[in-house]
Amino acid sequence: MWRLPVFVLWIALQSTSFSHVTFTNLKCSSLDDKFMEFATCQIKAVNRSHKYLDIYTKMHQLPINTAWVKVKFMKFDNGYKPFFIDLSYDACKFMRNKKKHPIAFMFFRSFVNNTNLNHTCPYDHDIFVDKLYTGELETEFSRLIPIPSGDYAIFTEWSSENTTRCTVRLYMKIFQK
Protein backbone atom coordinates (compact mmCIF):
# COMPACT_ATOMS: atom_id res chain seq x y z
CA MET A 1 0.00 0.00 0.00
CA TRP A 2 2.87 2.40 0.71
CA ARG A 3 4.27 1.90 -2.81
CA LEU A 4 1.59 4.05 -4.48
CA PRO A 5 2.45 7.24 -2.50
CA VAL A 6 6.16 6.62 -3.11
CA PHE A 7 5.50 6.21 -6.84
CA VAL A 8 3.46 9.43 -6.92
CA LEU A 9 6.27 11.25 -5.10
CA TRP A 10 8.78 9.88 -7.59
CA ILE A 11 6.69 11.13 -10.54
CA ALA A 12 6.33 14.52 -8.85
CA LEU A 13 10.11 14.65 -8.41
CA GLN A 14 10.52 14.84 -12.17
CA SER A 15 8.80 18.26 -12.28
CA THR A 16 9.63 19.63 -8.83
CA SER A 17 10.78 23.21 -8.55
CA PHE A 18 12.86 24.06 -5.52
CA SER A 19 11.43 26.26 -2.81
CA HIS A 20 12.74 28.72 -0.27
CA VAL A 21 11.38 28.36 3.27
CA THR A 22 11.41 31.09 5.91
CA PHE A 23 10.09 30.67 9.45
CA THR A 24 7.54 33.31 10.44
CA ASN A 25 6.38 32.24 13.93
CA LEU A 26 6.82 29.54 16.54
CA LYS A 27 4.41 28.78 19.38
CA CYS A 28 5.21 26.25 22.11
CA SER A 29 2.58 25.45 24.74
CA SER A 30 3.01 23.18 27.74
CA LEU A 31 -0.31 21.72 28.87
CA ASP A 32 1.13 20.35 32.13
CA ASP A 33 3.85 22.49 33.78
CA LYS A 34 4.44 19.76 36.38
CA PHE A 35 5.42 17.38 33.59
CA MET A 36 7.51 19.72 31.41
CA GLU A 37 8.06 23.35 30.44
CA PHE A 38 9.64 25.23 27.55
CA ALA A 39 12.79 27.04 28.66
CA THR A 40 13.40 28.23 25.07
CA CYS A 41 11.03 28.51 22.11
CA GLN A 42 12.29 31.06 19.61
CA ILE A 43 13.21 31.89 16.03
CA LYS A 44 16.53 33.65 15.43
CA ALA A 45 17.46 35.51 12.25
CA VAL A 46 20.72 34.60 10.53
CA ASN A 47 20.14 37.27 7.88
CA ARG A 48 17.14 38.79 6.10
CA SER A 49 16.10 35.57 4.40
CA HIS A 50 17.36 32.72 6.59
CA LYS A 51 16.34 31.90 10.14
CA TYR A 52 16.73 29.04 12.56
CA LEU A 53 14.68 27.88 15.52
CA ASP A 54 15.66 26.79 19.01
CA ILE A 55 13.45 24.77 21.34
CA TYR A 56 14.60 23.60 24.76
CA THR A 57 12.20 21.54 26.86
CA LYS A 58 12.87 21.04 30.56
CA MET A 59 11.43 17.66 31.58
CA HIS A 60 10.28 17.33 35.20
CA GLN A 61 9.02 13.72 35.21
CA LEU A 62 11.51 11.23 33.88
CA PRO A 63 11.89 8.72 32.36
CA ILE A 64 9.46 8.95 29.44
CA ASN A 65 8.60 5.42 28.36
CA THR A 66 5.71 6.12 26.00
CA ALA A 67 5.39 8.91 23.45
CA TRP A 68 2.88 9.71 20.72
CA VAL A 69 3.20 12.44 18.12
CA LYS A 70 0.50 13.93 15.92
CA VAL A 71 1.62 16.11 13.02
CA LYS A 72 -0.70 18.21 10.86
CA PHE A 73 0.47 20.08 7.79
CA MET A 74 -1.62 23.22 7.32
CA LYS A 75 -1.94 25.86 4.56
CA PHE A 76 -3.32 29.35 5.08
CA ASP A 77 -6.46 29.94 3.01
CA ASN A 78 -8.81 32.19 5.01
CA GLY A 79 -7.50 30.46 8.12
CA TYR A 80 -5.23 27.43 8.44
CA LYS A 81 -6.69 24.35 6.78
CA PRO A 82 -5.26 20.83 6.35
CA PHE A 83 -2.88 20.66 3.39
CA PHE A 84 -1.36 17.19 3.47
CA ILE A 85 -2.03 13.93 5.29
CA ASP A 86 -2.00 14.01 9.09
CA LEU A 87 0.57 11.80 10.75
CA SER A 88 0.00 10.09 14.08
CA TYR A 89 2.42 7.52 15.39
CA ASP A 90 3.95 5.91 18.42
CA ALA A 91 7.31 7.70 18.61
CA CYS A 92 8.99 4.83 20.48
CA LYS A 93 8.02 2.28 17.81
CA PHE A 94 8.91 4.72 15.04
CA MET A 95 12.43 5.17 16.43
CA ARG A 96 12.92 1.39 16.41
CA ASN A 97 11.96 1.08 12.70
CA LYS A 98 11.99 4.46 10.95
CA LYS A 99 11.83 3.19 7.38
CA LYS A 100 8.48 1.54 7.99
CA HIS A 101 6.86 5.01 7.74
CA PRO A 102 8.47 6.78 4.75
CA ILE A 103 6.61 10.11 5.05
CA ALA A 104 7.23 10.37 8.79
CA PHE A 105 10.86 9.39 8.16
CA MET A 106 11.23 12.17 5.58
CA PHE A 107 9.85 14.67 8.10
CA PHE A 108 12.11 13.29 10.86
CA ARG A 109 15.22 13.52 8.66
CA SER A 110 14.67 17.28 8.31
CA PHE A 111 15.56 17.82 11.99
CA VAL A 112 17.36 14.66 13.21
CA ASN A 113 20.81 16.32 13.12
CA ASN A 114 19.57 19.19 15.30
CA THR A 115 17.93 17.29 18.15
CA ASN A 116 18.56 14.76 20.88
CA LEU A 117 15.33 12.92 19.95
CA ASN A 118 17.43 10.47 17.94
CA HIS A 119 17.03 7.30 19.99
CA THR A 120 14.21 5.09 21.17
CA CYS A 121 12.48 5.19 24.54
CA PRO A 122 13.07 5.67 27.39
CA TYR A 123 13.96 9.37 27.33
CA ASP A 124 15.70 10.29 30.55
CA HIS A 125 16.88 13.79 29.69
CA ASP A 126 15.67 17.23 28.63
CA ILE A 127 14.70 17.53 24.96
CA PHE A 128 15.95 20.11 22.50
CA VAL A 129 15.94 21.16 18.87
CA ASP A 130 19.02 23.30 18.35
CA LYS A 131 19.52 25.69 15.43
CA LEU A 132 17.11 24.06 12.97
CA TYR A 133 17.93 26.09 9.90
CA THR A 134 15.29 26.78 7.23
CA GLY A 135 17.55 25.11 4.68
CA GLU A 136 16.95 21.73 6.36
CA LEU A 137 13.27 21.85 5.34
CA GLU A 138 14.17 23.09 1.87
CA THR A 139 16.56 20.26 1.12
CA GLU A 140 14.66 17.45 2.80
CA PHE A 141 10.97 18.09 2.32
CA SER A 142 10.21 20.55 -0.44
CA ARG A 143 12.55 18.94 -2.97
CA LEU A 144 10.37 15.81 -3.05
CA ILE A 145 6.90 17.27 -2.77
CA PRO A 146 5.91 20.14 -5.05
CA ILE A 147 4.56 22.79 -2.69
CA PRO A 148 3.04 26.00 -4.09
CA SER A 149 4.08 29.37 -2.66
CA GLY A 150 2.12 30.50 0.37
CA ASP A 151 1.82 30.51 4.15
CA TYR A 152 2.01 27.13 5.88
CA ALA A 153 2.14 25.69 9.38
CA ILE A 154 3.14 22.43 10.98
CA PHE A 155 1.04 21.70 14.07
CA THR A 156 2.42 19.03 16.40
CA GLU A 157 0.89 17.52 19.51
CA TRP A 158 3.06 15.47 21.88
CA SER A 159 1.60 12.92 24.30
CA SER A 160 2.93 10.60 26.98
CA GLU A 161 1.06 8.05 29.08
CA ASN A 162 -2.14 8.73 27.06
CA THR A 163 -2.09 12.41 28.07
CA THR A 164 -1.37 15.32 25.74
CA ARG A 165 1.61 17.14 27.25
CA CYS A 166 2.40 19.95 24.81
CA THR A 167 1.88 21.47 21.38
CA VAL A 168 4.39 23.07 19.06
CA ARG A 169 3.23 25.11 16.09
CA LEU A 170 5.69 26.24 13.45
CA TYR A 171 4.56 28.83 10.90
CA MET A 172 6.45 29.42 7.66
CA LYS A 173 6.30 31.05 4.28
CA ILE A 174 7.30 29.14 1.14
CA PHE A 175 8.46 30.85 -2.06
CA GLN A 176 9.18 29.11 -5.36
CA LYS A 177 12.69 29.77 -6.65
PyMOL CGO cylinders between C-alpha atoms (Angstrom):
from pymol import cmd
from pymol.cgo import CYLINDER

trace = [
    CYLINDER, 0.00, 0.00, 0.00, 2.87, 2.40, 0.71, 0.3, 1, 1, 1, 1, 1, 1,
    CYLINDER, 2.87, 2.40, 0.71, 4.27, 1.90, -2.81, 0.3, 1, 1, 1, 1, 1, 1,
    CYLINDER, 4.27, 1.90, -2.81, 1.59, 4.05, -4.48, 0.3, 1, 1, 1, 1, 1, 1,
    CYLINDER, 1.59, 4.05, -4.48, 2.45, 7.24, -2.50, 0.3, 1, 1, 1, 1, 1, 1,
    CYLINDER, 2.45, 7.24, -2.50, 6.16, 6.62, -3.11, 0.3, 1, 1, 1, 1, 1, 1,
    CYLINDER, 6.16, 6.62, -3.11, 5.50, 6.21, -6.84, 0.3, 1, 1, 1, 1, 1, 1,
    CYLINDER, 5.50, 6.21, -6.84, 3.46, 9.43, -6.92, 0.3, 1, 1, 1, 1, 1, 1,
    CYLINDER, 3.46, 9.43, -6.92, 6.27, 11.25, -5.10, 0.3, 1, 1, 1, 1, 1, 1,
    CYLINDER, 6.27, 11.25, -5.10, 8.78, 9.88, -7.59, 0.3, 1, 1, 1, 1, 1, 1,
    CYLINDER, 8.78, 9.88, -7.59, 6.69, 11.13, -10.54, 0.3, 1, 1, 1, 1, 1, 1,
    CYLINDER, 6.69, 11.13, -10.54, 6.33, 14.52, -8.85, 0.3, 1, 1, 1, 1, 1, 1,
    CYLINDER, 6.33, 14.52, -8.85, 10.11, 14.65, -8.41, 0.3, 1, 1, 1, 1, 1, 1,
    CYLINDER, 10.11, 14.65, -8.41, 10.52, 14.84, -12.17, 0.3, 1, 1, 1, 1, 1, 1,
    CYLINDER, 10.52, 14.84, -12.17, 8.80, 18.26, -12.28, 0.3, 1, 1, 1, 1, 1, 1,
    CYLINDER, 8.80, 18.26, -12.28, 9.63, 19.63, -8.83, 0.3, 1, 1, 1, 1, 1, 1,
    CYLINDER, 9.63, 19.63, -8.83, 10.78, 23.21, -8.55, 0.3, 1, 1, 1, 1, 1, 1,
    CYLINDER, 10.78, 23.21, -8.55, 12.86, 24.06, -5.52, 0.3, 1, 1, 1, 1, 1, 1,
    CYLINDER, 12.86, 24.06, -5.52, 11.43, 26.26, -2.81, 0.3, 1, 1, 1, 1, 1, 1,
    CYLINDER, 11.43, 26.26, -2.81, 12.74, 28.72, -0.27, 0.3, 1, 1, 1, 1, 1, 1,
    CYLINDER, 12.74, 28.72, -0.27, 11.38, 28.36, 3.27, 0.3, 1, 1, 1, 1, 1, 1,
    CYLINDER, 11.38, 28.36, 3.27, 11.41, 31.09, 5.91, 0.3, 1, 1, 1, 1, 1, 1,
    CYLINDER, 11.41, 31.09, 5.91, 10.09, 30.67, 9.45, 0.3, 1, 1, 1, 1, 1, 1,
    CYLINDER, 10.09, 30.67, 9.45, 7.54, 33.31, 10.44, 0.3, 1, 1, 1, 1, 1, 1,
    CYLINDER, 7.54, 33.31, 10.44, 6.38, 32.24, 13.93, 0.3, 1, 1, 1, 1, 1, 1,
    CYLINDER, 6.38, 32.24, 13.93, 6.82, 29.54, 16.54, 0.3, 1, 1, 1, 1, 1, 1,
    CYLINDER, 6.82, 29.54, 16.54, 4.41, 28.78, 19.38, 0.3, 1, 1, 1, 1, 1, 1,
    CYLINDER, 4.41, 28.78, 19.38, 5.21, 26.25, 22.11, 0.3, 1, 1, 1, 1, 1, 1,
    CYLINDER, 5.21, 26.25, 22.11, 2.58, 25.45, 24.74, 0.3, 1, 1, 1, 1, 1, 1,
    CYLINDER, 2.58, 25.45, 24.74, 3.01, 23.18, 27.74, 0.3, 1, 1, 1, 1, 1, 1,
    CYLINDER, 3.01, 23.18, 27.74, -0.31, 21.72, 28.87, 0.3, 1, 1, 1, 1, 1, 1,
    CYLINDER, -0.31, 21.72, 28.87, 1.13, 20.35, 32.13, 0.3, 1, 1, 1, 1, 1, 1,
    CYLINDER, 1.13, 20.35, 32.13, 3.85, 22.49, 33.78, 0.3, 1, 1, 1, 1, 1, 1,
    CYLINDER, 3.85, 22.49, 33.78, 4.44, 19.76, 36.38, 0.3, 1, 1, 1, 1, 1, 1,
    CYLINDER, 4.44, 19.76, 36.38, 5.42, 17.38, 33.59, 0.3, 1, 1, 1, 1, 1, 1,
    CYLINDER, 5.42, 17.38, 33.59, 7.51, 19.72, 31.41, 0.3, 1, 1, 1, 1, 1, 1,
    CYLINDER, 7.51, 19.72, 31.41, 8.06, 23.35, 30.44, 0.3, 1, 1, 1, 1, 1, 1,
    CYLINDER, 8.06, 23.35, 30.44, 9.64, 25.23, 27.55, 0.3, 1, 1, 1, 1, 1, 1,
    CYLINDER, 9.64, 25.23, 27.55, 12.79, 27.04, 28.66, 0.3, 1, 1, 1, 1, 1, 1,
    CYLINDER, 12.79, 27.04, 28.66, 13.40, 28.23, 25.07, 0.3, 1, 1, 1, 1, 1, 1,
    CYLINDER, 13.40, 28.23, 25.07, 11.03, 28.51, 22.11, 0.3, 1, 1, 1, 1, 1, 1,
    CYLINDER, 11.03, 28.51, 22.11, 12.29, 31.06, 19.61, 0.3, 1, 1, 1, 1, 1, 1,
    CYLINDER, 12.29, 31.06, 19.61, 13.21, 31.89, 16.03, 0.3, 1, 1, 1, 1, 1, 1,
    CYLINDER, 13.21, 31.89, 16.03, 16.53, 33.65, 15.43, 0.3, 1, 1, 1, 1, 1, 1,
    CYLINDER, 16.53, 33.65, 15.43, 17.46, 35.51, 12.25, 0.3, 1, 1, 1, 1, 1, 1,
    CYLINDER, 17.46, 35.51, 12.25, 20.72, 34.60, 10.53, 0.3, 1, 1, 1, 1, 1, 1,
    CYLINDER, 20.72, 34.60, 10.53, 20.14, 37.27, 7.88, 0.3, 1, 1, 1, 1, 1, 1,
    CYLINDER, 20.14, 37.27, 7.88, 17.14, 38.79, 6.10, 0.3, 1, 1, 1, 1, 1, 1,
    CYLINDER, 17.14, 38.79, 6.10, 16.10, 35.57, 4.40, 0.3, 1, 1, 1, 1, 1, 1,
    CYLINDER, 16.10, 35.57, 4.40, 17.36, 32.72, 6.59, 0.3, 1, 1, 1, 1, 1, 1,
    CYLINDER, 17.36, 32.72, 6.59, 16.34, 31.90, 10.14, 0.3, 1, 1, 1, 1, 1, 1,
    CYLINDER, 16.34, 31.90, 10.14, 16.73, 29.04, 12.56, 0.3, 1, 1, 1, 1, 1, 1,
    CYLINDER, 16.73, 29.04, 12.56, 14.68, 27.88, 15.52, 0.3, 1, 1, 1, 1, 1, 1,
    CYLINDER, 14.68, 27.88, 15.52, 15.66, 26.79, 19.01, 0.3, 1, 1, 1, 1, 1, 1,
    CYLINDER, 15.66, 26.79, 19.01, 13.45, 24.77, 21.34, 0.3, 1, 1, 1, 1, 1, 1,
    CYLINDER, 13.45, 24.77, 21.34, 14.60, 23.60, 24.76, 0.3, 1, 1, 1, 1, 1, 1,
    CYLINDER, 14.60, 23.60, 24.76, 12.20, 21.54, 26.86, 0.3, 1, 1, 1, 1, 1, 1,
    CYLINDER, 12.20, 21.54, 26.86, 12.87, 21.04, 30.56, 0.3, 1, 1, 1, 1, 1, 1,
    CYLINDER, 12.87, 21.04, 30.56, 11.43, 17.66, 31.58, 0.3, 1, 1, 1, 1, 1, 1,
    CYLINDER, 11.43, 17.66, 31.58, 10.28, 17.33, 35.20, 0.3, 1, 1, 1, 1, 1, 1,
    CYLINDER, 10.28, 17.33, 35.20, 9.02, 13.72, 35.21, 0.3, 1, 1, 1, 1, 1, 1,
    CYLINDER, 9.02, 13.72, 35.21, 11.51, 11.23, 33.88, 0.3, 1, 1, 1, 1, 1, 1,
    CYLINDER, 11.51, 11.23, 33.88, 11.89, 8.72, 32.36, 0.3, 1, 1, 1, 1, 1, 1,
    CYLINDER, 11.89, 8.72, 32.36, 9.46, 8.95, 29.44, 0.3, 1, 1, 1, 1, 1, 1,
    CYLINDER, 9.46, 8.95, 29.44, 8.60, 5.42, 28.36, 0.3, 1, 1, 1, 1, 1, 1,
    CYLINDER, 8.60, 5.42, 28.36, 5.71, 6.12, 26.00, 0.3, 1, 1, 1, 1, 1, 1,
    CYLINDER, 5.71, 6.12, 26.00, 5.39, 8.91, 23.45, 0.3, 1, 1, 1, 1, 1, 1,
    CYLINDER, 5.39, 8.91, 23.45, 2.88, 9.71, 20.72, 0.3, 1, 1, 1, 1, 1, 1,
    CYLINDER, 2.88, 9.71, 20.72, 3.20, 12.44, 18.12, 0.3, 1, 1, 1, 1, 1, 1,
    CYLINDER, 3.20, 12.44, 18.12, 0.50, 13.93, 15.92, 0.3, 1, 1, 1, 1, 1, 1,
    CYLINDER, 0.50, 13.93, 15.92, 1.62, 16.11, 13.02, 0.3, 1, 1, 1, 1, 1, 1,
    CYLINDER, 1.62, 16.11, 13.02, -0.70, 18.21, 10.86, 0.3, 1, 1, 1, 1, 1, 1,
    CYLINDER, -0.70, 18.21, 10.86, 0.47, 20.08, 7.79, 0.3, 1, 1, 1, 1, 1, 1,
    CYLINDER, 0.47, 20.08, 7.79, -1.62, 23.22, 7.32, 0.3, 1, 1, 1, 1, 1, 1,
    CYLINDER, -1.62, 23.22, 7.32, -1.94, 25.86, 4.56, 0.3, 1, 1, 1, 1, 1, 1,
    CYLINDER, -1.94, 25.86, 4.56, -3.32, 29.35, 5.08, 0.3, 1, 1, 1, 1, 1, 1,
    CYLINDER, -3.32, 29.35, 5.08, -6.46, 29.94, 3.01, 0.3, 1, 1, 1, 1, 1, 1,
    CYLINDER, -6.46, 29.94, 3.01, -8.81, 32.19, 5.01, 0.3, 1, 1, 1, 1, 1, 1,
    CYLINDER, -8.81, 32.19, 5.01, -7.50, 30.46, 8.12, 0.3, 1, 1, 1, 1, 1, 1,
    CYLINDER, -7.50, 30.46, 8.12, -5.23, 27.43, 8.44, 0.3, 1, 1, 1, 1, 1, 1,
    CYLINDER, -5.23, 27.43, 8.44, -6.69, 24.35, 6.78, 0.3, 1, 1, 1, 1, 1, 1,
    CYLINDER, -6.69, 24.35, 6.78, -5.26, 20.83, 6.35, 0.3, 1, 1, 1, 1, 1, 1,
    CYLINDER, -5.26, 20.83, 6.35, -2.88, 20.66, 3.39, 0.3, 1, 1, 1, 1, 1, 1,
    CYLINDER, -2.88, 20.66, 3.39, -1.36, 17.19, 3.47, 0.3, 1, 1, 1, 1, 1, 1,
    CYLINDER, -1.36, 17.19, 3.47, -2.03, 13.93, 5.29, 0.3, 1, 1, 1, 1, 1, 1,
    CYLINDER, -2.03, 13.93, 5.29, -2.00, 14.01, 9.09, 0.3, 1, 1, 1, 1, 1, 1,
    CYLINDER, -2.00, 14.01, 9.09, 0.57, 11.80, 10.75, 0.3, 1, 1, 1, 1, 1, 1,
    CYLINDER, 0.57, 11.80, 10.75, 0.00, 10.09, 14.08, 0.3, 1, 1, 1, 1, 1, 1,
    CYLINDER, 0.00, 10.09, 14.08, 2.42, 7.52, 15.39, 0.3, 1, 1, 1, 1, 1, 1,
    CYLINDER, 2.42, 7.52, 15.39, 3.95, 5.91, 18.42, 0.3, 1, 1, 1, 1, 1, 1,
    CYLINDER, 3.95, 5.91, 18.42, 7.31, 7.70, 18.61, 0.3, 1, 1, 1, 1, 1, 1,
    CYLINDER, 7.31, 7.70, 18.61, 8.99, 4.83, 20.48, 0.3, 1, 1, 1, 1, 1, 1,
    CYLINDER, 8.99, 4.83, 20.48, 8.02, 2.28, 17.81, 0.3, 1, 1, 1, 1, 1, 1,
    CYLINDER, 8.02, 2.28, 17.81, 8.91, 4.72, 15.04, 0.3, 1, 1, 1, 1, 1, 1,
    CYLINDER, 8.91, 4.72, 15.04, 12.43, 5.17, 16.43, 0.3, 1, 1, 1, 1, 1, 1,
    CYLINDER, 12.43, 5.17, 16.43, 12.92, 1.39, 16.41, 0.3, 1, 1, 1, 1, 1, 1,
    CYLINDER, 12.92, 1.39, 16.41, 11.96, 1.08, 12.70, 0.3, 1, 1, 1, 1, 1, 1,
    CYLINDER, 11.96, 1.08, 12.70, 11.99, 4.46, 10.95, 0.3, 1, 1, 1, 1, 1, 1,
    CYLINDER, 11.99, 4.46, 10.95, 11.83, 3.19, 7.38, 0.3, 1, 1, 1, 1, 1, 1,
    CYLINDER, 11.83, 3.19, 7.38, 8.48, 1.54, 7.99, 0.3, 1, 1, 1, 1, 1, 1,
    CYLINDER, 8.48, 1.54, 7.99, 6.86, 5.01, 7.74, 0.3, 1, 1, 1, 1, 1, 1,
    CYLINDER, 6.86, 5.01, 7.74, 8.47, 6.78, 4.75, 0.3, 1, 1, 1, 1, 1, 1,
    CYLINDER, 8.47, 6.78, 4.75, 6.61, 10.11, 5.05, 0.3, 1, 1, 1, 1, 1, 1,
    CYLINDER, 6.61, 10.11, 5.05, 7.23, 10.37, 8.79, 0.3, 1, 1, 1, 1, 1, 1,
    CYLINDER, 7.23, 10.37, 8.79, 10.86, 9.39, 8.16, 0.3, 1, 1, 1, 1, 1, 1,
    CYLINDER, 10.86, 9.39, 8.16, 11.23, 12.17, 5.58, 0.3, 1, 1, 1, 1, 1, 1,
    CYLINDER, 11.23, 12.17, 5.58, 9.85, 14.67, 8.10, 0.3, 1, 1, 1, 1, 1, 1,
    CYLINDER, 9.85, 14.67, 8.10, 12.11, 13.29, 10.86, 0.3, 1, 1, 1, 1, 1, 1,
    CYLINDER, 12.11, 13.29, 10.86, 15.22, 13.52, 8.66, 0.3, 1, 1, 1, 1, 1, 1,
    CYLINDER, 15.22, 13.52, 8.66, 14.67, 17.28, 8.31, 0.3, 1, 1, 1, 1, 1, 1,
    CYLINDER, 14.67, 17.28, 8.31, 15.56, 17.82, 11.99, 0.3, 1, 1, 1, 1, 1, 1,
    CYLINDER, 15.56, 17.82, 11.99, 17.36, 14.66, 13.21, 0.3, 1, 1, 1, 1, 1, 1,
    CYLINDER, 17.36, 14.66, 13.21, 20.81, 16.32, 13.12, 0.3, 1, 1, 1, 1, 1, 1,
    CYLINDER, 20.81, 16.32, 13.12, 19.57, 19.19, 15.30, 0.3, 1, 1, 1, 1, 1, 1,
    CYLINDER, 19.57, 19.19, 15.30, 17.93, 17.29, 18.15, 0.3, 1, 1, 1, 1, 1, 1,
    CYLINDER, 17.93, 17.29, 18.15, 18.56, 14.76, 20.88, 0.3, 1, 1, 1, 1, 1, 1,
    CYLINDER, 18.56, 14.76, 20.88, 15.33, 12.92, 19.95, 0.3, 1, 1, 1, 1, 1, 1,
    CYLINDER, 15.33, 12.92, 19.95, 17.43, 10.47, 17.94, 0.3, 1, 1, 1, 1, 1, 1,
    CYLINDER, 17.43, 10.47, 17.94, 17.03, 7.30, 19.99, 0.3, 1, 1, 1, 1, 1, 1,
    CYLINDER, 17.03, 7.30, 19.99, 14.21, 5.09, 21.17, 0.3, 1, 1, 1, 1, 1, 1,
    CYLINDER, 14.21, 5.09, 21.17, 12.48, 5.19, 24.54, 0.3, 1, 1, 1, 1, 1, 1,
    CYLINDER, 12.48, 5.19, 24.54, 13.07, 5.67, 27.39, 0.3, 1, 1, 1, 1, 1, 1,
    CYLINDER, 13.07, 5.67, 27.39, 13.96, 9.37, 27.33, 0.3, 1, 1, 1, 1, 1, 1,
    CYLINDER, 13.96, 9.37, 27.33, 15.70, 10.29, 30.55, 0.3, 1, 1, 1, 1, 1, 1,
    CYLINDER, 15.70, 10.29, 30.55, 16.88, 13.79, 29.69, 0.3, 1, 1, 1, 1, 1, 1,
    CYLINDER, 16.88, 13.79, 29.69, 15.67, 17.23, 28.63, 0.3, 1, 1, 1, 1, 1, 1,
    CYLINDER, 15.67, 17.23, 28.63, 14.70, 17.53, 24.96, 0.3, 1, 1, 1, 1, 1, 1,
    CYLINDER, 14.70, 17.53, 24.96, 15.95, 20.11, 22.50, 0.3, 1, 1, 1, 1, 1, 1,
    CYLINDER, 15.95, 20.11, 22.50, 15.94, 21.16, 18.87, 0.3, 1, 1, 1, 1, 1, 1,
    CYLINDER, 15.94, 21.16, 18.87, 19.02, 23.30, 18.35, 0.3, 1, 1, 1, 1, 1, 1,
    CYLINDER, 19.02, 23.30, 18.35, 19.52, 25.69, 15.43, 0.3, 1, 1, 1, 1, 1, 1,
    CYLINDER, 19.52, 25.69, 15.43, 17.11, 24.06, 12.97, 0.3, 1, 1, 1, 1, 1, 1,
    CYLINDER, 17.11, 24.06, 12.97, 17.93, 26.09, 9.90, 0.3, 1, 1, 1, 1, 1, 1,
    CYLINDER, 17.93, 26.09, 9.90, 15.29, 26.78, 7.23, 0.3, 1, 1, 1, 1, 1, 1,
    CYLINDER, 15.29, 26.78, 7.23, 17.55, 25.11, 4.68, 0.3, 1, 1, 1, 1, 1, 1,
    CYLINDER, 17.55, 25.11, 4.68, 16.95, 21.73, 6.36, 0.3, 1, 1, 1, 1, 1, 1,
    CYLINDER, 16.95, 21.73, 6.36, 13.27, 21.85, 5.34, 0.3, 1, 1, 1, 1, 1, 1,
    CYLINDER, 13.27, 21.85, 5.34, 14.17, 23.09, 1.87, 0.3, 1, 1, 1, 1, 1, 1,
    CYLINDER, 14.17, 23.09, 1.87, 16.56, 20.26, 1.12, 0.3, 1, 1, 1, 1, 1, 1,
    CYLINDER, 16.56, 20.26, 1.12, 14.66, 17.45, 2.80, 0.3, 1, 1, 1, 1, 1, 1,
    CYLINDER, 14.66, 17.45, 2.80, 10.97, 18.09, 2.32, 0.3, 1, 1, 1, 1, 1, 1,
    CYLINDER, 10.97, 18.09, 2.32, 10.21, 20.55, -0.44, 0.3, 1, 1, 1, 1, 1, 1,
    CYLINDER, 10.21, 20.55, -0.44, 12.55, 18.94, -2.97, 0.3, 1, 1, 1, 1, 1, 1,
    CYLINDER, 12.55, 18.94, -2.97, 10.37, 15.81, -3.05, 0.3, 1, 1, 1, 1, 1, 1,
    CYLINDER, 10.37, 15.81, -3.05, 6.90, 17.27, -2.77, 0.3, 1, 1, 1, 1, 1, 1,
    CYLINDER, 6.90, 17.27, -2.77, 5.91, 20.14, -5.05, 0.3, 1, 1, 1, 1, 1, 1,
    CYLINDER, 5.91, 20.14, -5.05, 4.56, 22.79, -2.69, 0.3, 1, 1, 1, 1, 1, 1,
    CYLINDER, 4.56, 22.79, -2.69, 3.04, 26.00, -4.09, 0.3, 1, 1, 1, 1, 1, 1,
    CYLINDER, 3.04, 26.00, -4.09, 4.08, 29.37, -2.66, 0.3, 1, 1, 1, 1, 1, 1,
    CYLINDER, 4.08, 29.37, -2.66, 2.12, 30.50, 0.37, 0.3, 1, 1, 1, 1, 1, 1,
    CYLINDER, 2.12, 30.50, 0.37, 1.82, 30.51, 4.15, 0.3, 1, 1, 1, 1, 1, 1,
    CYLINDER, 1.82, 30.51, 4.15, 2.01, 27.13, 5.88, 0.3, 1, 1, 1, 1, 1, 1,
    CYLINDER, 2.01, 27.13, 5.88, 2.14, 25.69, 9.38, 0.3, 1, 1, 1, 1, 1, 1,
    CYLINDER, 2.14, 25.69, 9.38, 3.14, 22.43, 10.98, 0.3, 1, 1, 1, 1, 1, 1,
    CYLINDER, 3.14, 22.43, 10.98, 1.04, 21.70, 14.07, 0.3, 1, 1, 1, 1, 1, 1,
    CYLINDER, 1.04, 21.70, 14.07, 2.42, 19.03, 16.40, 0.3, 1, 1, 1, 1, 1, 1,
    CYLINDER, 2.42, 19.03, 16.40, 0.89, 17.52, 19.51, 0.3, 1, 1, 1, 1, 1, 1,
    CYLINDER, 0.89, 17.52, 19.51, 3.06, 15.47, 21.88, 0.3, 1, 1, 1, 1, 1, 1,
    CYLINDER, 3.06, 15.47, 21.88, 1.60, 12.92, 24.30, 0.3, 1, 1, 1, 1, 1, 1,
    CYLINDER, 1.60, 12.92, 24.30, 2.93, 10.60, 26.98, 0.3, 1, 1, 1, 1, 1, 1,
    CYLINDER, 2.93, 10.60, 26.98, 1.06, 8.05, 29.08, 0.3, 1, 1, 1, 1, 1, 1,
    CYLINDER, 1.06, 8.05, 29.08, -2.14, 8.73, 27.06, 0.3, 1, 1, 1, 1, 1, 1,
    CYLINDER, -2.14, 8.73, 27.06, -2.09, 12.41, 28.07, 0.3, 1, 1, 1, 1, 1, 1,
    CYLINDER, -2.09, 12.41, 28.07, -1.37, 15.32, 25.74, 0.3, 1, 1, 1, 1, 1, 1,
    CYLINDER, -1.37, 15.32, 25.74, 1.61, 17.14, 27.25, 0.3, 1, 1, 1, 1, 1, 1,
    CYLINDER, 1.61, 17.14, 27.25, 2.40, 19.95, 24.81, 0.3, 1, 1, 1, 1, 1, 1,
    CYLINDER, 2.40, 19.95, 24.81, 1.88, 21.47, 21.38, 0.3, 1, 1, 1, 1, 1, 1,
    CYLINDER, 1.88, 21.47, 21.38, 4.39, 23.07, 19.06, 0.3, 1, 1, 1, 1, 1, 1,
    CYLINDER, 4.39, 23.07, 19.06, 3.23, 25.11, 16.09, 0.3, 1, 1, 1, 1, 1, 1,
    CYLINDER, 3.23, 25.11, 16.09, 5.69, 26.24, 13.45, 0.3, 1, 1, 1, 1, 1, 1,
    CYLINDER, 5.69, 26.24, 13.45, 4.56, 28.83, 10.90, 0.3, 1, 1, 1, 1, 1, 1,
    CYLINDER, 4.56, 28.83, 10.90, 6.45, 29.42, 7.66, 0.3, 1, 1, 1, 1, 1, 1,
    CYLINDER, 6.45, 29.42, 7.66, 6.30, 31.05, 4.28, 0.3, 1, 1, 1, 1, 1, 1,
    CYLINDER, 6.30, 31.05, 4.28, 7.30, 29.14, 1.14, 0.3, 1, 1, 1, 1, 1, 1,
    CYLINDER, 7.30, 29.14, 1.14, 8.46, 30.85, -2.06, 0.3, 1, 1, 1, 1, 1, 1,
    CYLINDER, 8.46, 30.85, -2.06, 9.18, 29.11, -5.36, 0.3, 1, 1, 1, 1, 1, 1,
    CYLINDER, 9.18, 29.11, -5.36, 12.69, 29.77, -6.65, 0.3, 1, 1, 1, 1, 1, 1,
]
cmd.load_cgo(trace, "trace")
